[in-house]
């Protein structure tokens, strides 16, 4: 199933889309769909990464371990 929408684009962006779709012989809607798919996939990945960081931080705090400063790590690793 598909839904048709209307999108207003700045002239420069439309020209880029138009030129590219002509060059590649693909419909403009193909590139708009691909751009949206990529955008939302990236946002979902960022959301998952954020959840992982929050979970890791909670685990670290619950462990009562202490961290090391950047300087301490550099010294320990001989950097």
C-alpha positions as CSV (number, residue, x, y, z in Angstrom):
1,X,0.0,0.0,0.0
2,X,1.2,3.5,-0.7
3,X,0.2,7.0,0.3
4,X,0.8,10.0,-1.8
5,X,2.1,13.2,-0.1
6,X,3.0,16.6,-1.2
7,X,6.4,18.0,-0.2
8,X,7.8,21.5,-0.6
9,X,11.5,21.6,-1.3
10,X,13.9,24.5,-1.5
11,X,14.7,25.2,-5.2
12,X,18.3,24.1,-4.9
13,X,17.4,20.8,-3.3
14,X,14.7,20.2,-5.9
15,X,17.2,20.9,-8.7
16,X,19.7,18.4,-7.1
17,X,17.0,15.8,-6.9
18,X,15.8,16.5,-10.4
19,X,19.3,16.4,-11.9
20,X,20.2,13.2,-10.1
21,X,17.0,11.4,-11.0
22,X,17.4,12.3,-14.7
23,X,21.0,11.2,-14.7
24,X,20.3,7.9,-13.0
25,X,16.9,7.4,-14.8
26,X,15.0,6.8,-11.5
27,X,11.9,8.5,-10.2
28,X,12.3,11.3,-7.7
29,X,10.1,9.4,-5.3
30,X,12.7,6.6,-5.3
31,X,15.3,8.9,-3.9
32,X,12.9,10.6,-1.4
33,X,11.9,7.1,-0.1
34,X,15.5,6.1,0.2
35,X,16.5,9.3,2.0
36,X,13.6,8.8,4.5
37,X,14.5,5.1,5.0
38,X,18.1,6.0,5.7
39,X,17.2,8.9,8.0
40,X,14.8,6.8,10.1
41,X,17.2,3.9,10.2
42,X,20.0,6.2,11.5
43,X,17.6,7.7,14.1
44,X,16.6,4.3,15.4
45,X,20.3,3.2,15.6
46,X,21.1,6.4,17.6
47,X,18.1,5.6,19.9
48,X,19.4,2.1,20.5
49,X,22.9,3.4,21.1
50,X,21.6,5.8,23.7
51,X,19.6,3.1,25.4
52,X,22.8,1.0,25.5
53,X,24.8,3.8,27.1
54,X,22.1,4.4,29.7
55,X,22.0,0.7,30.5
56,X,25.8,0.5,30.7
57,X,26.0,3.6,33.0
58,X,23.3,2.1,35.3
59,X,25.3,-1.2,35.5
60,X,28.5,0.7,36.2
61,X,26.9,2.7,39.0
62,X,25.4,-0.4,40.5
63,X,28.7,-2.2,40.5
64,X,30.2,0.4,42.9
65,X,33.4,0.3,40.8
66,X,35.4,3.5,40.4
67,X,36.5,4.8,37.1
68,X,39.8,6.3,35.9
69,X,40.5,9.7,34.5
70,X,41.8,10.0,31.0
71,X,45.2,11.0,32.4
72,X,45.3,7.9,34.6
73,X,44.5,5.7,31.6
74,X,47.2,7.4,29.5
75,X,49.8,6.9,32.2
76,X,48.7,3.3,32.8
77,X,49.0,2.5,29.0
78,X,52.2,4.5,28.6
79,X,50.8,7.0,26.2
